[in-house]
């Protein structure tokens, strides 16, 4: 009986984990994971720009005007306040250029190890910056590797158009239909037993696709409880040994039901060997044959009715079949017609199932002695040619044991519960509660999961001891082997519920309707739609993509791209828009059209406002009047405008904004050269090296201007917001507890004050 299911593709929510997933074909999942890795790699450039911005900002903060006022005065200290020594300024300008324009880690490492023209001041700071960029790159690489884990083999919802519970009609059927129904039940019972054997064992090394099909590999249950208390009358049990298996109150996701409020279940099975004294087992010998009668109840439906439960004849060891002969009966405590009515001593809890099983070993020799109550091997047998003795069961009577199965089904609250082996929940519902479709799916999944339905079709093959028999000989069994068998029965019953849940959701038994004596027991108008609520793990052909992690990966690139953009352009566009609106308000159509259709500035011109430009370090009021801060003299400009050019370039949004030349006291500066000649001799970044900057006679002390990125502005306003909050808290403490306002943490105030000092109206951080 094959287990092939098609999942429902598309987005769905796994309510057990609250995860949102996208189910698609394996090929589509492969491409999505690959594209996610490539998309993630695009972030390296933007993260590098952000780290470079941080490095420049830290440099500006540490070397802003006034930050050296407390330094001890030496003979090399500049006499003008706020002026930075020219050699140090040259190093800082070179470091700023490297931060800004180094293409990648390889170029940065080349500068650190092989460029001997840069000083150690730059070298060790550049090393820190390189490590930060390298760490970010490695993080992206690791993220790309883990992006392959965005796709997994399930889970997914089962795609099915018709779901329901189909049962065999026990009252109206032909003999042929009953035979086919028995074969169907045998297949279901066998596959559940195989699954329990291979997938429920903790130490099992079996790792087939079969164990990965269900949403949960196994339904967990508690360790067995051993007791000397008989679950029946004390004189009907033997050896004072009882074993109990049970689950906790589990939600129905363990059998694959997907629901925001899953119903719950609890299962309990108690088994014990029964007494074999003369009150319960009697023998009669006729014509040399001894027959044994087992009086554990009557069989009123037998033809003719019998006052005993079971009978055997002769010694089973004499039968030349190395197997176990097994027979079982079951009943319930309800008024439904039962084939077997147990004796009063076998009374069991209301709304539970009682199963009695008889087992005999036929012609089996064991390689070791055992006193197991169900699989005894007490009589020694020496076979010709064998040096070691073998053992057999000397008692010709069948070994009886009984199991009590209790099953409770509950709503999501875990309070309103109903027994499975009793009246239908619809019949016992005093509060008129509504049962969701998930409840009925769970109900149908446990209908045939008691001990009786675990072994009734397989009989002797249901025991693990049968697998140890080969050529009339069996491996030695432990003295408590029967407990291993009970553990296997309980696991098989749980595995059967997992398979039956899938069977209902996939309409497996629909093919048997009518012609094989099956009828549909579930009505959609009564139990609701059972489709679309079962989840499993597709074995092949489909994958599940974690939606939210995938969305985060997709958003990282636009996120870092936005943070790494220069905010200066936005400020300029906003200013032009305001000017255009002002022109409209003044009804000057020509001026408005002039702003709207304004061409890009010609070479040598600048659109940046000049009112906010800070003077260069060391300059005076007279020089400010003679040399403009941003705009070069009128006239044609050179084509090599670059790092030291005062005009905006058309290279890219990533270009360093400008480094303004101003007269100073730097070593080798030429005061006789007019600003025009100094501006025209500026060269592009790619042709200027550190030695040229230090040796150039035209290099004066420049002002470093850095256009802030979006992330810089966000950090700035976040720092101001934190400062405002702390200041408000400080004033509250002052008003309530009379704590001085100076108690506000000074670190935050210092940061905000420094940022405000570096921040000016045109949207640039400057020094």
N, C-alpha and C positions, 0 to 999 in steps of 0.2 A: 504494500500500500504506500504509494509515493507521497511525499510531502513537498509539493511544488505550489508556490503561491506567488501572485503578482502583487507588488506593493502599489499603493496609490501615490502617484507622483505629485509634486507640488509642495507648498508650505503646510506645515502642521505643527501642533503643539503637543509635546510629550508632557502630560500633566504630572507624571511621577517625578520628573526632574525640573519641570517648568522651563524646559528648553524649547526654543523655536528652531525648527530644522527644515531644510529643503531636500526633498527626495528627488533624485534624478538618475539617469542612466550612468553606468560606470564611466563611459566615454566623456559625457558632459561633466561629471565630477572631476575627472582627470584634468580637463582643460580649465575648469574653474580654479583648481588648486594651483596649476601651473601659472595661470594669469595672476593669481594672488601673490605668488612669489616674485614674479617680475614687477608687478605693481608696487610691491613693498620695497624693492631695490631702488625704485626711483626716488625714495625719500632721502637717500644718502646725500645728494647735492644740497637739498634744502636744509637738512640738519647741519651740514657743514657751514652753511651761511649763517644759521642761527648761532652756532658755537662761535663763529668768527665775530658776530655782533656782540656776544657776551664778552669776548676777550677785549674788544675795543672799548666797550662800555666800562669794563673794570679798569682798563688803563686810564680812561678819561676821569673816572671817579677818583682814582688814586693820585692823579696828577693835575687836578683842576686848580684854577687860580685860588690861592689862599690855603691850599692843602700843605704847603711847605713853609708856612709862616712861623711855625714853631721850631723849624730846624735851626741848629746852631749856625751862626754866621761865620763864614771863613773868608779868606781873601779872594776866593773864586766865586763868592756869592754875588749874584746880580744886584745892583743897587736899586733897580726898579722893582717894586713889589709885584709878585705874580709872574715874574719872568723866569723861564726855564733855561738853564745853561745850553748853549748852542750844541755842543757835542752830544749831550744827552737827548736834546730835541731831535737831532739827526737820527739817533738810534731808535727813538720812539716812532718817528715817521717811517723808517724802514720796516720796523716791526708791524706797524699798521698796514703797510702795503703788502707785506707777506701774509698777514691774516686775511686780507681782503682778496688777493688775487692768486694765491697758490691754488692750482687746479685740483690737487688731490693729495693723498697721503704720500705717494711716491715723491712728488715734488717737495713736499715739506721735509721728508727724510733726507732728500738730496741736499737741501739747504742746511740741515742740521749737521750732517756728517762730512760734506764735501765742499761747501762754500766757506772758504777760510777768510772771506772779506767781512763777514758779519761778526760782531763781538759776542762774547759769552753772555752779555746782558740779554741780547736777543736770542741767543742759542737756547738757553735753558727755559725761557718763557715760550719759545716756539716749540720746545719739546713737550711742555705741558699741553699746549694747544693741539699738537699732533696726536698725543695719546688720547685726548678727548675725542678727536675726529675718528681715530682708529677704533676706539671703544664703540662709538656710535655705528661705525661701519660693521663691526663684528656683531653688534646687536641686530642690525638689519639682516645680516647673513643668517644668524641663528633663527631670526623670525621667518626668513624664507624657508629654512629647513622645516620648521614647525608648521608652516602653512600647509605642508602635505598632510598634516593631521587634521585639517579642517574636514576631510571626508572620512567617514567610517562606514563599516558594513552594518548599516541600520542604526537604530530601529526605524520602522515605518509602519504606517497603517495598512491593513489588508484591503485590497481592492476586491469587492464582492457586491454584486447587485441583488443577490437573494440569499438571505440568511435565515436560519431557523433551527428548531429542534425536531428531529424525525425519530420516532420510536417504532419498534416492531409491535404489531398488533398481536398480543398474546391470546386473545379470544377468537379472532377470526383469521385463520391462516390455514394453508395446506401443509402437508408433511414436507413437500419439496421446498416451500417457502421457509419453513422452520429450519430445514437443513442449511439453506443458503444464509439465513440470518445467523446461524451458529458459526458458520465459516467467517462471516464478517466480524462477529464479536471476537473470534479467535485471533484474527489479524490485529484487531485493536488492542487486545490484551497482550499479544506477543510483542508488538512494537513498544508498548508502555514498559513492559518488563525489560526489554533490551535497552531502552533509554535509561531506566533506573539503574541498571547494572553498569552502564558505561559513563553516565554523566552525574550520578548522585554520589559517587564515591569520592571522598576528599583526596585520597591517595592515588586515584586513577590517573594513568598516563594516557588514557584514550582521549584523543583530541581530534575528533572528526567534525565535519560540518553539521552533523546531527545535533551535537551538543550546543551549537551556536544558533540554532534556529529560533528558539523561543526567546521572549523578552528577558526572562530570567532563566538561567541555566537549570536551576533546581529550586523547588520550594523548600525553604529551610524548616527543620523541625528540631525539637529539643532532644537532648541526650536521653536515652531510655531510663525510666525509673524502675528499679527493682524493688519488689515488696514481697513480704511473706503473708500479706493479707489476701485472702481469697475473694475475688469480686462476686462470688456466688455464696451459697451456703458453705460453711467451712469444711464440711465432710465430703464435698464433691470435688475438691481440688486435691492434687497430689504434689508431694515434694515441697509444699508451701512456697512455691515460686510463681510470681506474677510479674509480668513486664508490661510497661505502659509507654506508648509513644504518643506525642502530641505536638501540635504547632501552637504558636502564639496567635493572637488575634491579628491576622494578616490582611492587608488590603488586596483587592482582586487584581492589582497590577502584576502579582506573582503568577497569575495564569494568563496575562496578556491583555487585560481589560484597561482601556485608556479612558479615564474619566476624571473631571475636576473634583468629584466627590465619590470616590470608588467605594462600593460596598465591601464588606469584610467577611471573613470566614475563620472558623476554628475547627480543627479536626483532632479526634482523640481515639486511640485504639488500645484496648487492653486484652492481653492474651494469657492463657494459663493452661498447662496440661491438666487433664481430668483424671479422677480416681478410676481405677480398674478393678475394684473389689467385686465380690459376688452380687452386690446389690445392683450393679450397673452392667456387668458382663456375665452371662451365663452360657454354659455349653451343653449341648445334647449330642450323644453319639448314636448313630444309626448305621447299620450295615458297615461298620468299621470306619465310618467317616464322622469326624467331630465337627459340629457346627457351633459357631459362637454368635450369640444374640446380644446386642448392645441396647440397653434400656435407658436412653437419655431423652426419651420423648416418643410420642406416637406419630403415625402417618395416616391421618384420616382420609386423605385423598388417594392413598395407594389402592390398587385393585388386586386383591381385596384389602380393606383397611387393616393396618398392622399396629400392634401395641408396642412394637419395638422400633428402634431407629435404623439399625443397620445390622447386617449379618455377613459372616465370612465362613468359609469351610476349609478344613484341613490346615496343613502347615504351609505358609507361603514360601518357605525356603525351598520346598520341593518343586516349585514351578521354575522352569528353565527360562526365565525372563529376568535379566538383571535390571530391574526397574523398581520404582515405587508405585504401589497401588494406592490411589487417593480417591476419597469420596467426601462430598460436602453437602450440608443442608443449611438453610438460612430461614429466618423468620423476622417479623417485626412485632412491635408491641401494639400496633393498631388493629382495627377490626377487619383488616383485609384478609382474604382467604390465604392460608399458609399451607404448604405441603407438609410441614413438620411443626408439631406443637411440643415444645420442650417441657421437661418435667419441672415441677415447682422449684426444685433445688437450683435450677438454672435460671432463676428469675433475674432480669436485667433492667436497667433504668428505662423509664418511659421514653418513647420516641428515640430509641436506639435500635441497632441491628445486632442480632446474635447469630453467629456462624459457628457450626460444629464441623470439625474435619477429622477424618479417620485416615491413618497412613500405615501401610504395611510394606516391609522390604521383601522383595521377591528374589530369592536366589543370589543375594549379594554377599560377598565376602569382604571384610574390612581388613586393612593392613595394620590396624591398631585397635586396642581395647577402648571402649567408651561406655559411660554410664549415662549418656544423654537420655532424657525421658522420652524423646520421640525417635531417636536413632540409636538404640542400644546395640552394643556388640560385646557380648559377655561370654560366649562359648568359643573355646579354642578349637581350631580345625587345622590339621596337618595334611597338606596335599602332597602327593608323590612328586619328588624332584624339588621341593621347596625346603630351604633350610630354616626359614623363619615361619612361625605359625601365623595363620590368619584367624579372623574372628567373625562370628555371625550372631544374629539375634535368635536366641533360643526360645523366645516367647512367640507362639503362633498367633496371638491376638493382635488385632490392629490397635495402634496407639491413638487415643482420642485427645484432642485439645479444642478449646473454644476461644473465640474472640468477640469482644463487644466493640462495636463501632458507633461513635457519636459524632455528629456533624451539625454545626450551627452556622446559619447564614444571617448576617446582620446588615443593616443599612450603614451608611457612612458614619453615623454617630457612634456605632459600636454598642448601642444600648438596646435598640429595638432589634431583637434576634428571634429566629424561628428555627426549629429543628428540621433537618432535611429528611430524616427517616420518620416522618409523621404526617400529619395533615398538611396540605398545601398552605403556603402563607396567605393565599386569598381566603382560605376557609377559617384561618385563625388570625384575624386582623381587627381587634376590637376598636382600635383608634382610626380605622379607615385610612391608613397610610397609603401613599402612592408609591408603587415600586417602579423604579426607573428601568429601562431596558438593560442596563448593566447588571442589575440584580438578577434578572431572569437568565441572562447569559451565564452568570456564575451559577445559578441554580441548576441549569441543564448540564453544566460541566462536571458537577459532582454527583449526578444521579447514579452512576455505576462505578463508584470508587470505594466501596467497602471491601472487606476481606473476601467475601464470597465471589464478587465479580473480579477479584484479582487472580483467582486460581481456577474458577469453575470450568473454563474451556481448556486450559492446559493441564490441569490435574497434576500428575506426577512431574511433568516438565516444569511446573512452576517452582519447584524446589531447587535450590542451588546444589544440594547434595546429589541430584541426578547428574549434574555436569561433571562430578568427580568419579563417576562410574565408567569403567572401561574393561571389556572382556570379563565380566562377572566379578570384577574386583573394584573396590572403592578405596580412595585415599582415606586415611584415618581421620575420624571426625572428633572435634573437641567435645568435652563433656557438657558444654553449653551451646552446642551448635544450633539448637532450636531457636535460640535468641537471635542468631544471625539470620535465620530464615524469617523470623517475624519482622526484623528490621527491613529485610528486602521486600516483604509484602507491603509494609507501610510506604516505602519509597515508591513502589510500583503503583500503588493507589494514587499517590500524588502526581506521578508522571501521567497517569491515565487522565486526570483532570486537566492537565496542560494540553494533551492531545484532543480531548473532547471539546475544550474551549475553541481550539482552532477548527475542529470539525463543524461546530455550530456556525462559526463566523464565515466559513468557506462553503457552507451548504454541501458538505461531503456526502451526506446520506440522501441527498435529494434524488440521486439516480435510482435509489431503491424504492421510491414511492410507488404505491399501488402494485406494481408487478411482483415485488419481492415481499409484500405484506407490510410495508412501512406506511405510516401515516404522519402527517405534519401535526405535532402536538402544540406548536406555538402559533398564535394568531397575532398578527401585527396590531390589530385593533385592541388587543388585550395586553400584550407584553411590550408593544412598541417596536421600533425598528432596531434589529440587532446588528445591522451592518454599520461599518465605519467606526466601530469602537474597539476593534481588536488590533493590537500591535505585535509585531514580531521583528525578527532580524533576517532580511533577505540574504540568502546564501551566495548568490552570484547575480551579476548583471545590473545591480542597483547599488547606489551609495547614498548616504545621508550627509548633507553638508550643514555644519553648525552655522546657523544664519547670523546670529549676532556677532560672533568672532569674524565671520567673513565680511560683514558690513563694516566692522571696525577697520579691518585691513583695507577695504576699499576707500574708506574716508581718511586714512592716514596721509595719503599723498596730497589731496586738496587741503587737509588741515595744516601740514607742515609747509606746503606751498604758500598758503595764506599768511602764516606766521612769519615767513621769511621775506615777504614783500616789503619794499620800502614805503614807509608811510608818507614820505615827502610828496610823491606824485598825487596821492589822494588829497593832501592839503591844498596843492596847487589847483587841482580841478575844482575843488570846493570853492576856492577863492574866485576863480574865473566865473563859475556859475553865479556867485553872489554879485559880481560886477555886471553880468549880463542882466540879472533881474533888476538891479538898480537902474540900468539904462532903460529898461522897459517902463519902469515906474516914472522916469523923467520924460517919457514919450519921445525920446530921441531914437527914431528907428534906425538912422544911419549908424549911430554909435552901437546900438544893440546888434545890428548885423555885423558890425566890425568885430565885436567880441566873438560872435558866434562863428564867423568865418575866418577868424584870425589864423594866419599861417604860422608855421613853426618859425621860431626866431632865426634870423640869419646868423652865419658863423661870426663869432665874436660878440654876440649879444646874449643876454640872459633874461629869463622870465621870472627869476626868483626875486622876492622883495629884498630891498637893501636895508630897510630900516632896522632889521633885527640882527644884522651881522655884527659880531663882536670884533673889536680891533685886535690886531696881532700883538703877541706878547712883545713888550719893549717899545711899541710905537707910541707916539705922542699925539696931542690934539692937532698940531700943525701938519703932521704927516697924514692924519686922517682926512684933513681937508684937501690934501693934494692927491692922494692915491685912493681911488674907490675900493671898497671892500670886495666887491664881486665883479663888477663890469670892467672889462679891459677897455683901453682907449679905442675910439672909433677907427675904423679902417679895416682892411682885409686881415684875416687871421690866418695863421699857419695851419696846415693840414695835420700837423703832429700834435694837436691839442690832446693832452692826456692827463697824467696824474697831477702836474703842476699848472694845468690850464685853469683859468677862471671861468671858462664858458662851459655850459652843459654839453656833453658829447652825445653822439647817437649810437654808442657802442651797445649798451644793454642796460637793463634796470639794475644790474648788479654792480655797475661801475662805482668806483670811489667818487664821492660827490666833488670834492675839490680840496686842494691844499693851497692856501692863499699866500702869495709872496708879500712880505712887508719888510721895510728896513729894520734892521736890528744890529746887534753887536756881535753876531756870530763870527767866528774866525774865518777870515778870507772873504767877507762880504764886501761887495762893491757898491758904495753909496753914490758913486757918480753916475751909475747907469740908470736911465729912466725906467719907469715901470714898463713902458712899451717894449724895450729891448729885452727885459727879463721875461715878460710874458711870451714874446715871440720865440725865445730860445728854449721854451719848455718842450720836453720830449715825452713820447708815450712811455707807458710803464714797461713795455717789453724791451725797451732799449736803454733803460736806466738801471744801474746796479748800485749796490751799497757803496763801493769805493768811489764811484762817480759822484754820488751825493755828498760824501764826506770831503772830496777833493775839489768839488766845483767852487769856483770863486763867486758864482752867482747865487749860491745857496745861502739864503738868510734864514733866520729863525721864522718858521711858518706856524700858522695856526691850523690845528687838526680839526676838521669838521666831519662829523659822522651823521649821515642821515639815519634816523632810527627806523627799525623794522616794526612791523605790527606787534610782534611779541614784546618789543621794548616799551611801546606805549601801554600795552596791557599791564606789564610789570610796574610801570611808573604809576599808573592810576590805582593799581592794586595796593602798592606801597602807601600811596596817599590815603586810600580808604582805610587801610589798617591803622595808619596814624590818626585819622579822624576818630576811629572807633576807640583806640586807646586813650586818646585825649578826652573823649566823652566819658569813658570809664573813670579816668582820673578826676574829672570835675565832679562826677557822681560821688566818688569816695571823699572828695574834699567837702562836698555839701552835706553828706550823710555822716561821715565818720571824722570830719575835720582833718583828713589826711592832706598834706600839702600837694598841690597839683604837680610839683616837681617830681613826685614819685612815679610819674609815667616812665616806662622803660625808655631810657635815653637812646638806646641802639636804634629803635625804630624812628625816633625823632631825628636822629643824625642822618639816617639814610634818606628820609623824606626831605630833609633840609638840603642835603647834597644834590639829590635829584632835581629839586626845585631850582637850585642854583645853576645846574647844567641845562635846564629846560628853558627855552625861550619861545616866543610867540609864533615863530614860523615853523614849528614842528621839528626842530633839530636839536640834538644834544651836542653841545659845542664847548670848547675850551680855548 
